[in-house]
């Protein structure tokens, strides 16, 4: 009898979206070492991620929230509207409940922090591909509690009251960006950024810009 031909296993195609080359390399290597997953492409920002999804049709996207040319939240909503079957897992350095909760509300299928082990990331991917949602154990209880208590709203005070764009501006302020830099990256006018800053001070109960910057910096340092 002739030698048996090994049956090839179809590997799930995963797109890696992160603006840090080292993170993309690590995730790509992690995926390609498995028998059931493979990295079908990489993207380093919002624009390249949109192009990659259109060209590659991945089964799942590993997505960072903080990208050099925009915000991952907007991508989640857009992809889920255009390609509901495609799974999206957020892999973020932010471990605050507000990021995980908001990601799930925008349509993400999973949320895992970059502090988790490689095995945990793979477990998350496989669980999501099986049709279930995944959140890192560290914040799962808090997220699920809030989703149950506030099914239509993310809260009405503090950081939780901020819109996606306000949260984005707040985070960038904490990273040391000035109004001009924020306006350029988000394709807004400096006047619009100033309006967002006023909204942030009002919603967070902060008296002036100095307090806002300090609060944003402290928040950014916690992530």
C-alpha positions in Angstrom: 0.0 0.0 0.0 1.2 3.5 -0.7 2.1 5.9 2.0 -0.8 7.7 3.6 -1.2 11.4 2.7 -1.4 13.5 5.8 -4.6 15.5 5.8 -3.9 19.2 6.2 -5.6 21.0 9.0 -7.3 24.3 8.1 -5.9 27.0 10.2 -7.9 30.0 11.4 -6.6 33.2 9.9 -5.8 36.0 12.3 -4.9 39.6 11.6 -2.7 41.3 14.1 -3.3 45.1 14.6 -0.8 46.9 16.9 1.4 50.0 16.4 4.3 48.4 18.2 6.5 46.2 15.9 7.7 44.1 18.8 4.2 43.3 20.0 3.1 42.4 16.4 6.2 40.2 16.1 5.5 38.4 19.4 1.8 37.8 18.6 2.6 36.6 15.0 5.2 34.1 16.3 2.7 32.9 19.0 0.0 32.3 16.4 2.3 30.6 13.8 3.6 28.1 16.3 0.2 26.6 16.8 -1.4 23.9 14.6 -4.8 25.6 14.3 -4.0 29.3 14.0 -2.0 31.4 11.6 -1.2 35.1 11.2 -2.5 36.1 7.8 -1.3 39.7 8.1 -0.3 42.6 10.2 -1.4 46.3 10.5 0.1 49.2 12.5 -2.8 51.6 12.5 -6.4 52.4 11.7 -5.9 53.0 8.0 -3.7 50.0 7.4 -6.1 47.8 9.5 -9.1 48.8 7.4 -7.2 47.9 4.2 -6.0 44.6 5.6 -9.4 43.5 6.6 -10.8 44.3 3.2 -8.0 42.6 1.4 -7.4 39.5 3.6 -10.9 38.7 5.1 -9.5 37.3 8.4 -11.5 35.1 10.6 -10.4 37.0 13.7 -8.6 40.2 14.5 -6.3 40.8 17.5 -6.7 44.6 18.0 -4.9 47.1 20.2 -7.0 50.1 21.3 -4.3 52.7 21.2 -3.1 53.1 17.6 -0.9 55.8 16.2 -3.4 57.2 13.8 -6.7 56.7 15.6 -8.7 54.6 18.1 -9.5 51.0 18.1 -13.1 51.6 19.4 -14.1 53.0 16.1 -12.7 50.0 14.2 -14.7 47.5 16.4 -18.0 49.2 15.7 -17.3 49.5 12.0 -16.1 45.9 11.5 -19.0 44.5 13.5 -21.4 46.4 11.3 -19.8 45.4 8.0 -18.6 41.9 8.9 -20.6 40.5 11.8 -19.1 37.0 11.5 -15.6 38.2 11.9 -14.4 37.9 15.5 -12.6 40.8 17.2 -10.4 40.3 20.3 -8.9 43.4 22.0 -5.4 42.9 23.3 -4.7 46.0 25.3 -2.3 47.5 27.8 -5.2 49.1 29.5 -6.5 47.0 32.3 -9.2 49.4 33.6 -12.8 48.1 33.6 -14.0 51.0 31.5 -11.9 49.9 28.5 -13.0 46.3 28.7 -16.6 47.2 29.2 -16.6 49.7 26.4 -14.9 47.3 24.0 -17.6 44.7 24.6 -20.4 47.3 24.2 -18.9 48.3 20.9 -19.1 44.7 19.8 -15.7 43.1 20.7 -15.9 39.3 21.3 -13.0 39.3 23.8 -10.7 41.5 25.8 -7.3 40.4 27.2 -4.6 42.5 28.6 -1.0 42.4 27.4 0.0 41.3 30.9 -1.6 37.9 30.4 0.5 34.9 29.4 0.8 33.7 25.8 -1.3 30.6 26.7 -4.0 32.9 28.1 -4.1 34.8 24.8 -4.5 31.6 22.8 -7.2 30.4 25.2 -9.0 33.6 24.6 -8.8 33.3 20.8 -10.0 29.7 20.8 -12.9 30.4 23.2 -14.0 33.4 21.0 -13.8 31.2 17.9 -16.0 28.7 19.6 -18.7 31.3 19.8 -18.2 32.5 23.4 -17.1 35.8 24.9 -13.9 36.2 26.8 -12.7 38.7 29.4 -9.5 38.4 31.4 -10.2 36.9 34.8 -8.8 39.9 36.5 -11.6 42.1 35.4 -14.3 39.7 34.3 -16.5 39.9 37.4 -16.5 43.7 37.4 -17.2 44.0 33.7 -20.1 41.4 33.7 -21.6 43.0 36.8 -21.7 46.4 35.1 -23.0 45.0 31.9 -25.9 43.4 33.8 -26.6 46.5 35.9 -26.4 49.0 33.1 -27.3 47.2 29.9 -27.8 50.4 27.8 -25.4 52.8 29.5 -21.8 52.8 30.6 -22.5 55.0 33.6 -23.3 58.7 34.3 -20.3 59.9 36.3 -16.6 60.1 36.2 -14.5 58.4 33.5 -17.4 56.1 32.7 -19.5 59.1 31.5 -17.1 60.0 28.8 -17.9 59.4 25.1 -15.5 57.3 23.1 -13.9 60.5 21.6 -13.7 62.2 25.0 -12.0 59.1 26.4 -9.6 59.2 23.5 -8.7 62.9 24.0 -8.4 62.3 27.7 -6.0 59.4 27.2 -3.9 61.4 24.8 -3.7 64.3 27.2 -2.3 61.8 29.8 0.3 60.8 27.3 1.6 64.3 27.1 0.0 65.4 23.8 -0.9 69.0 23.3 -4.0 70.3 21.5 -2.3 70.7 18.1 -0.9 67.1 18.2 -4.3 65.7 19.3 -6.1 67.7 16.5 -3.7 66.4 13.9 -3.9 62.8 14.9 -7.7 62.8 15.2 -8.2 65.0 12.2 -10.0 67.6 14.2 -9.6 71.4 14.5 -7.8 72.7 17.6 -11.0 74.5 18.6 -12.9 71.2 18.6 -10.2 69.7 20.8 -10.5 72.6 23.2 -14.3 71.9 23.3 -13.6 68.3 24.3 -11.2 69.6 27.0 -14.0 71.8 28.4 -16.4 68.8 28.3 -13.8 66.7 30.2 -13.4 69.3 32.9 -17.1 69.6 33.3 -17.8 65.8 33.4 -14.9 65.1 35.7 -15.5 68.0 38.0 -12.1 69.5 37.5 -11.6 73.3 38.0 -9.0 74.0 35.4 -6.6 72.7 32.7 -3.8 72.0 35.1 -6.1 69.7 37.1 -7.3 68.0 33.9 -3.7 67.3 32.7 -2.7 66.0 36.2 -5.8 63.7 36.3 -5.2 62.5 32.8 -1.5 61.8 33.5 -2.4 59.9 36.7 -4.9 57.8 34.8 -2.5 57.1 32.0 0.2 56.0 34.5 -2.2 53.4 35.9 -2.5 51.6 32.6 
